[in-house]
Amino acid sequence: MQTCDKCASESKVLLSYGPHKLCEEHFVDFFEKRVGRTIREHNLVKKGEKIAVGVSGGKDSATTLYLLHKYYSNSNEIHAVMIDEGIPGYRDVSLEKGKELCETLGIEYTVATYKKEVGHSMEDIKHKIDLNHALGSTCGFCGVFRRFLLNKLALSVNADKLATGHNLDDEVQSICMNFFDADTQRMATLGPIVQEQKEHGLVPRIKPLWETPENEVIAYAAFKGLPHYSGECCPYSYQAKRNLFREMLNKMEASIPGTKYSILSSFKELKPIIRQNMKGQKITTCSQCGNPSAKTLCMVCTKQNQLAEEKLEIKNHKPTREKDRALSCTIKYTA
């Protein structure tokens, strides 16, 4: 039996980048202290601020909501915001887990749907993409609409900050994707806090799990018994380019423990240089809807216009779902 590095109890978690062997109690303590340090070092939460938390029902948002409630429920108002993209058998199931956690913690929540807010459910959008591949991938539409609605909900509850469940893996994948695309402007917007000042109708977004690996979030949620959805992820996720980077980085981490932290450390060093050299991007208003935008026409309106141009008959068409290629929400690999 392998024992914990800090006590004589049986080791439950191996963190290869240390390496560290920890029992459940000391792993939970290690995990919570790191999240607390991320919040303090980057000044993510200030006393008295109202925090909206994006809750999908998955492990990351469940952990984020739980910890923010644990740390700040006495000094800050916390409100969960949820988005129902309209993917039957997936999002409706996961949101029930999110609502269950909110009710357990006594946290109020607000739900918005794609169908009502943008006029199309993701199933509707997938119908149209199947019949016209020139539209691109479902992720290209979903990401734009989801960010827009999370911000809209955060504004509607008068939140000062919007917390999301983005973890270390998510951030490192985004860094690499932007680097491979030579998109330094988008890379410069990454980090533990996005849009530092609440202006132009944009609520600052914070990432308490920014320095926390995904597999450790899985372990923490399991140890704490947090209700969360752990089945197959979005059935349309097989289209995402992010999958290639996830697989590449997981293989590198397994062979060279600490790779993900090294990439994040490099990004921390490079970000000031990237921001200093990037061209200033002024925020203006969209000519069609009046919402904040860096262009004449915002991405939400651009995507909605693309969909409006599609007059294809979709009533009898069933959108394709490739289960064998969809992601699992219970990814397992050696820490």
Secondary structure, 3 states (H helix, E strand, C coil): CCECCCCCCECCEEECCCCEEECHHHHHHHHHHHHHHHHHHCCCCCCCCCEEEECCCCHHHHHHHHHHHHHHCCCCCEEEEEEECCCCCCHHHHHHHHHHHHHHHCCCEEEEEHHHHCCCCHHHHHHHHHHCHHHCCHHHHHHHHHHHHHHHHHHHCCCCEEECCCCHHHHHHHHHHHHHCCCHHHHCCCCCEECCCCECCECCEECCCCCCCHHHHHHHHHHHCCCCCCCECCCCHHHCCHHHHHHHHHHHHHHCCCHHHHHHHHHHHHHHHHHHHCCCCCCEECCCCCCEECCCCCHHHHHHHHHHCCCCCCCCCCCCCCHHHCCECCCCCCC
